[in-house]
Amino acid sequence: MNGYTFAEKTLARAAGVDQARAGDILDVKPDVIFSHDNTAAIRRIFEQIGAPGLAHPERMVFTLDHAVPAPTTAHAQNHAEIRAFAAEQGVRWFEVGRGICHQVISEEALVLPGEVILGSDSHTTHFGWLGAFGMGVGRTELAALWAAGELWIRVPETMRVILNGKPRPGVTAKDVTLRLMKDKGVGGGEYRSIEITGDTVAHWSIDELPVMPNMMAEFGAMNAYIAPDARVIDYLRQRNPARTIQPIYPDADAIYNEDYQLNVSILEPQVALPHQPDNVVNLSEAAGQPIQQAFIGTCTGGRLSDLEAAAQVVKGQKLRCRLVVIPASSEVLLAATQNGTLATLIEAGAAINTPGCGPCMGNHMGVPAPNEVTISSGSRNFKGRMGTTDAPCYLANPYVVAASAVAGMIIDPAELM
């Protein structure tokens, strides 16, 4: 008999069964259930269900991150309702300024390898960088999880992404992800588990590891997974030493329904053109496009290494267009303050904002004017994503984003460095 994939093993564990295969339907009991600014809306659905109470408040987490600090009275009221509900139910929650849910939950080591985390955010695939099964669900499903503590899930088939070769300088996990999107399309991973493997992974910094799992949401995937190595295990042990870590790894003879292979060593920086994350070209084909705004941030591109990359590019330069920088968390903000990264960015003319999602949700702190062009280190460039319908958005790695802010147009960072 063939072996089992990560998804088959992990969902079987969470369902309390000995084994499972792709196509099986299981009642899965997640280890962590989380929501963010949409918690108040989920609560109203939960109340309509008529459940006597929360099934597992100790497994629940709330973050305030999508519109922080509150840009309107309506947002402020929403936050107030969530704070009150968390206090009433004894649910752990994180206040405005702590950061984006995926980054914060990772930093707090609230989910561990081999565990299942279900969240009311599509980018919950992010937690594959920790060797966990992360899946985004809708508000109704999350309300059902609050009430019952479990959710039926069809075990997905698995696609294996095999990455080999050392990336060139200035080529990041973001570029690898965009190239996969180009080659396979935004629906290439639909309702599939994505296992990311190959020797390239060892060349990525620990900050880069979440990028590809995170953006598998754009790929249509149910979840994504990178086998946790010693770096990840040490990261989690330092942050949550009381917990026992029990990773789950796929079997060597597991069954995959597709293999995708990429030689990363020959890859150049990639750019996603408007208005799709898979509308991708080599940087050289996008160079020269004028821009009015550059954005470093989001759960995909707002970690310390992203800010440091931007600072490396803009050091000693003056920006020709505005550069909005939003750290993914307060921990990232503090580290960037302490090591001088923020000083370099500010000296170049960048605007630094409160950790959170910011303009990625089109709420505030970087919403463009009509016909203004943005280049972003984020994950999505759908039409109107940043709050303005007629405002094109390009996606690229942080080196390219920062260099473009210096030049006032999309440019290869090598021309500056």
Secondary structure, DSSP 8 states (H G I E B T S, - for coil): --B--HHHHHHHHHHT-S---TT-EEEE--SEEEE-TTHHHHHHHHHHHT-SS-S-GGGEEEE--SS-S-SSHHHHHHHHHHHHHHHHHT-EEE-TTSB-HHHHHHHTT-S-TT-EEEESSGGGGGGGGGT-EEEE--HHHHHHHHHHS-EEEE--EEEEEEEES---TT--HHHHHHHHHHHH-TTTTTTEEEEEESGGGGGS-TTTTTHHHHHTTTTT-SEEEE---HHHHHHHHHH-TTS--------TTB--SEEEEEEGGG---EEE-TT-TT-EEEHHHHTT-B-SEEEE-HHHH-SHHHHHHHHHHHTT---SSEEEE--SBHHHHHHHHHTTHHHHHHHHT-EE--SS-GGGGTSSSS---TT--EEESSS---TTTTS-TT--EEE--HHHHHHHHHHTB---GGGT-
